[in-house]
Amino acid sequence: MRTVEHWIAGTTADGSSGACAPVFNPATGEQQAQVVLGTAADVDAAVRAAAGAYPEWSQSSISRRTKVLFAFRELVNARAMELAELITDEHGKVLSDALGEVQRGLEVVEFACGIAQQLKGEFSDQVSADVDSTTYREPLGVVAGITPFNFPAMVPMWMFPVAIAAGNTFILKPSERDPSVSLVIARLWAEAGLPDGVFNVVQGDAATVDAILDHPGIAAVSFVGSTPIARHIHARATAAGKRVQALGGAKNHAVVLPDADLSFAANQLAAAAFGSAGERCMAISVVIAVGSAADGLLDLLQREADGITVGPGRVTGVDMGPVVTAAARERIVGLIDSAERQGARICTDGRGLTVEGSEGGFFVGPTIIDRVDPGMEVYGAEVFGPVLAVLRADTLDQAIALINANPYGNGTAIFTGSGAAARAFTRGVHVGMVGVNVPVPVPMAYHSFGGWKDSLMGEHHVHGPDGVRFYTRAKVVTARWPQPVEAASFDMPTAR
């Protein structure tokens, strides 16, 4: 049985616990590897390695750092297919989607290659007689990232390229469900010339996470995952004096107005709801059909869903793979069952789907549920599966009110041909990322990613300019080179 280990101080390590967790292939249901589970001692070893590497790396020139980043970018680009295949085998998403994930991660690496522009400071001369002031940003020290199963390459690459480019050293705790990509990335960093200890990987579960949150040698923690865990991480890490950005769950709504191109909207929404089996924090899980748009849109959505091919992610022509675990499948099916019990209408039913040749896989087919209301469990829960709930509203204002009443505020979209309606929507919704005729409005790497309300704990969004601010802190230097030496004044300094 293949074992996925830690990466500490430039080499693999089997850890101190001896405990392991299974890693499954979701398309077959079979265990394909095991991953070691880290302990507080393993986290401490990684922190010591990162702390030892920090003085030299943080004081290295920006030119040296960006040279390593450019080399890392080329290596990831050259090995993209290898990374994508590992993602497909452990997560289940189709190969083309996995390649897209690697590409979106690479965009953040490319942004970090331009860190020199982002770290430019400010200078004011002659703020007082012979006194100048300079502001610049310094790295924090050892920082950590705790990342989810649904994007085992992209989400870590939202974090560590910016952190490392800014001069920090980094500890990654990937999901134990699909951990193999993290070790390939570690080896690529080493091949790119990154000094040992600057990038480390500690595998593990909740105990490993808590050890990271409690360790006094870690200055900041980044997290992406569910809202309950984001709350736990934010509370525990801030109590330990750390800087925290914790991105939580989502319930992303799309509003479709009667003036929209319904065929276009249905095609886009089906891809946004069922791509990656709905296991995306930016997946559309709710459609609000306004006025006369409802019935025509629903018919088109059903046709789109019926045309989706479900199967193993490595098979050519497959549009949607399995969900990540058997437990995830059972939870998703349970939420569909509850919607049916509570009076919703199951228009397209993905329960009980069996894929020939992959009967043991964790498959749920595309599911569309009509006549959902906000009191139903399937609406209140973050389903995180291939389930699209359809609500109806009489007006755009009612649709906006529904979205704003939801506790999540990650992403949303509107489909319309009206600029006035689009402007009213974008200004009226209490959501961090908004699409206009774009169902998955994930910003490019040079803009920051993050939601509002229960979708974000902390002040900083991830990557982009906010990522640079999160992984650095400002220092202001006020300097005088007096000629001749003056006696110091006991009065409050003032400009002269």
N, C-alpha and C positions, 0 to 999 in steps of 0.2 A: 504494500500500500504506500503510495507516494505521500510524503509528509511535507507540508508547507510550514516553514520555520520563520523565526525572526530574522531581521537584518540589523545588526548592531556593530558600529565601529568598522564598517566596511566588509563585513563577512556574515555568513549565516550563523545562527545560534539556535540550539534546540530548546532553550529555556530551562527553568528550574522546577517546573511543576510535574512534568511527565504526563500531564493530562492533555487529551486531544479531543477535538470535535469533528464529526463527519462533514465532508464536503460532497454534495450530491450533484449529479447531472440532472437538471430538472426535466429534460426531454425523455429520459429513460427511468427516472426514479431511483437509479442505482448510485451507491457511493463510489466516488472516483478518487478520493484523496482524504487525508485528514489534516487538520490544522492544529498546531500547538496552541495551548491557551496560556497566555502570559500571566505572570504574577506581579506583585509589587516589587519583587526583587528584579524581575526582567525590566520593568519600567525604570527602576533606579539605575540599572546598568546602561540603558539607553540614554537616560538623562546625563549620566556621568560622561558618556562618550560625546554627546552633543555639547555639553558644557566645556569639555576639553578642547573641542574643535572651534568653539565660538570665538575666542580671542583673536586667533589668526584670521578666520573667515570674515569676521565683522570689520576687521581693519584692512582687509584686502581691497585693492582698488576696484572701482566699478568696472573698469576694463577687464580685469581678471574674472570677475563674476559673470559678466555678460559673455565672455569668451566660452565659459563652461556652459552657460545657458544655450548659446547658439549650437554648441556641439550636442547637447542633450536634445535639442529640437530636431536636429538632423537624424539622430539615432532613433528617436520615437517615430519619426516619419518613415524611416526605413523599415522599422519593425512593427508597423501599424497592424498588419495582417496577423502576426503572431499574437499581439495584444488582443485583437478583436476575437480571435478564435478562443482564447482563454475566457474572455467575457461571455461568449456564447455558450461555452461548455459548462460554465459555473452559474451564470445568471439565467440563461435561457433565451435572451433576445436574439433576433435574427442577425446574421452576420453583417448585413449592410447597415443595420442600426448600430451594431457594435463599432463598426468602422466610423460611423458618424460621431459616436461618442468620443472616440480617440481624437478625431479632428477638432471637435469643440474644445477638448482639453488642450490640444496643441495651440489653439488660438490664445489661450491664457499664457502659455509658455512664450509665444511670440510677443505678447504684450509685455511680459517680464523682461524680455530681451532689450526693451527700451526703457529700462528702469532709470537710466541716467536722466532722462527727461522728467520722470516722476519725482525724483529725489532732489531736484533743483530747489535750493533754498531762497531766502529773501535777504536783501541787504539794504540798509539805510545808512548813508554816511552823514557825518556831522550832525548827529541828533542832539549833541551839546558841543561845547567847544572842545575840539580835538577828540570827540567820542563817536564811535561807529557802533551800529548794532547789526548782528547777523542772526538769522534764524535758519536752522537746518534740522533734518530728521535723522534719528539714529535708530538702529534695530533694537528690539526688545531683549533678545537673548535666546533661550531655548523655548520654542513654541511647539504646539501639538495640534494635530488634526484628527478628528474622529469622524469617519465617513460611512455612508450607507451602502447597502447591497446593490441598489438599483443603478448606480453609475460608478463601478469600482475603479475606472480610470479617470473619467472626466471630473468628478467632484474632488478627488484628491488634487488633481491638477488645477482646480480653482484656487487651491490654497498654497501648496508648497513652492510653485515657481515664484510667486510674488514674495513669499516669506524669505526664501533663500536668496533671491536677487537683492532684497533689501539688507541682507547681511545677517539674518537669523540662522540658527540651526533648527532642524525640524524632526519631529517624531510623528509618524503616521500610525494610527490604529485603524486598519481597514475592517470591513465587515468580515466576520468569520464564515459567512455563507459563500463568498467568492473572493478568497484572499490571494490567489496565485499571481494576479496581475501586479500586486504591490512588490513582489520580489523581482519580477522582470524589470520594473521601473527602477528599483534600487540598483540593479546591475547596470542599467543604462546610465544612471548618474555616475557610477564608478568609472565606466568606460569613457564618459565625457570629461573626466578629470576632476570631479568633485572630491575634495579631501574626505578621508574617512571620518565618520562621525557627524558630518553636516546633515546627512539624510539617514534616518533610521526607521525601521518598521518593527512594531511590537504587535504581534497577533493576539487575539483574545476575545473575551466576552465582557459582560458587565463588570466583573471584578477588575479587569484590566482598565476599563474606562474609569472606574472610581479611583484606582491608583494614580492615573494621570491627573485627575481632578484634584487630588489631595497633595500631590508631590510639590514641595516648596521650590524645587528647581525649575519648574515650568512657569513661564511668565504669561502665556496666553493660550487659549484653547479655541479652536474653530470646530463647529459641528454642523452636520446636516442630517436630519432624520425626522422622527415623529415629534409632535408637539409635547406630549408628556415627557419624553426623554430630553427634549430641548429645555424644558422647564427645570428638570432635575440637574442637568449639566450647568445651566446658567446659575442656579441657586448655589450649588455646591462649589463650583469653581470661583464664583465671585466671593463667596464666604472665605475661600482660601486666598483671596487677594489677587486673583488672576483677571486679566482682560478676557472677555468672552464675546464671541459672535456665535449664536446658536439659531440656525434656521430650522423651523418646525414644519408641521404638516400643511396640507392644502385642501381646498375644496373649490376647484377652479370652475367658474361659470362662464358660459358663452351665451350671449343674447343674440337672437336672430329676429330682425325686424321684417315686416311684410315687403319692404322695398328691396330686400337683399336678393342676390342671385342664389336661389335656394339650392340649385344643383351644385354650384360651387361651394356653398356653405356646408352642405351635407357631405361632400367629398372631403373637405378640409376637416370637419368635425369628426368624421369616422377615423381618419388617420390620427387625429389628436387624442381621441378617446381610447383607441385600441392598439395604437403603436406601442411596442414594448410591453404588450399585455396590460396597458394602463398603469404600469409600475414606474411612473414618472411624477415628480412633484409638480410638474407643469402640465400634466395631462388634463384634458377637459373631462370632467366627470359629471357635469350638469349642463343641460341646455335649457334656456328659458326662451320659449317660442312666444312671440308677442303677437296678439291679435290673430289675423287670418293666416299667419305663417305656419301655424301649428300642424295642421293635418297634412299639408303638402310636404312640409319638412320631414315629418315622421315617416311618411311613405318612402321618401328618398333615403333617409338614414337606414331604414330596414334593407333597402336594396343594396346599399353600400356594405352593410354588415354581412349580408348573405354572400357577397362576393369575396369575403376575406378568407384566405387559405391559412389554416392553422396547422402547425407541425413543428418538428425539430428545427432549431434555428440555423443549422448548417445545410439544410436541404434547399436547393435552388427552387425559387418560386413561392416559398413560404412567406406570408406577410406578417404573421404573429406567432410567437413561440409560447412556451408554457409560463406559468407563474413560478416563483423561485423555490417554493417548498410545498410539501403536502399540507402543512398547517395553513399556509397562505391560501391554498385552494379551498380548504374547508371553511375558512373564515369568510371568503368571498361568496361561496355558495350559500352560507348561512345568512348573509345579508340579503341576497336575492330572495331566499325563502321568506325572510321577514317582510320584505316589501310586498310579496304576494299575499301574505297573511294580513297585512295592514290595508289591503285594498287597491294597491297599484296593479297595473296591467303589464304583464311580461310580454312584450312584443316580439323580441328576438331572445331566445333562451339558450345560454351557453352551458347550462348545467348538464352534467352527464356526458360531456363530449369525450369520445375516445378516438385517438389517432391511431390508425392502422400501423402496426409495426412499432409503436411506442405506447403500448397499452398501460405501461407503468408510469408514464410521464404525468406531470402536474398540470394538466391542461384544463382551462376554463374557456369556453368559446365567447365570442362577442355577445354582449347582452344589452338590450335596450329596454328600459322600464318607463312606461308612460303613466301619466296621472299621478306622479309623485307629489307629495306636499311636504313642507318643511318639518312637520312633526314626525315623519317616518324615520326609522333607524337608518335606512340606506342613504338618506339625505344627511343626517347628522354625523355619520361616521366617515372617516377617510377610508374609502373602500380599497384603494390602491390595487385595482384589478380592472379587467376589461368590461366595465359596467358603466353605461351612460344613462343617467336619470333625466327624464324630460318633465319640466314644469311649464306651466302656461301663465301668461300675464296679459292683461288688457292693454297696458301702456308701457312705454319705456320707463317712465317714472316708477311704476310698480316693479319692474325688473331691477332697476337700480336699488330700490329699497330692499328687495330680497337679498341681493348681493351684500349690501351694507349691513344687513342684520345677521349675516353669517359670521361666526367667530374667526374664520380664516380670511387672509387677505394676500394670498401669494400672487396668483395671476388671474386674468380675466380677458374676455374678448367680446367684440361686437361685430356683427355682420350686417352691413347696411350700405346703401348707395347715397346716403345723406350725410354731407359734411356737418350740418348743424346737429344731427342726431349723434354723430360720432364725437363731436366736441362736447356736447352735453354729457355724454357717457364718460369720456375720459376725465372730465373735470369733476364728475359727480360721484364716481365709485371710490370707495375707500380700500383700494388695492394697490400693491406696490408695482406690479408690471401689467401693462394694458396693451392689448392688440386690437388694431382696427383692420378687420378682414384678414387678420393673422391669428390663428387659434392658439399657437404656442409662442408667446412673445418673450422668448429667452434672449436677453440682450447680448450683444457682442462683448468680447473680453475687455474692450476699452470703456464700457459702461459697467456699472456694478449690478449684481444680481441680488434681489432680496424682496421679501414681502412685508406686509403690515400686519398688525393685530397679532393673532396667535401663530402667525407664520414666521415670526422673528422675535427672538429674545436678545436684547443688546442693541447697541446704537449703530453698529456698522454692518453694511451689506458686504457681500463677498466678491472677490476679485475686482479688477478695475481700480479707479481712484480710491474707493472706500477700502479696498484690500490693502493698498499701500499705506493708507492712514492707520489701518488696524495693526499692521505689523511693524509700525515705527512710532516713535514719539518725538515731539518737537523739543529742541533745545535753543535757547536764545542766549547769545553772547553779546555783552556790552563791553567794549574795549577802549582803553585810552593808553596812548604811549606818550606820557607827559615829558615836556622839555621846557624848563627844568622841573625837578621834582617839586610838587606842591604839597603843602600840609593838608591832610584830610579834614573835611568839614564835618561837624557833628549835626548839621542840619539836614533835613530831607533833601536829597538831590533834586535839582530843578534844571530845566534848560536855561542856558544863558545866551 
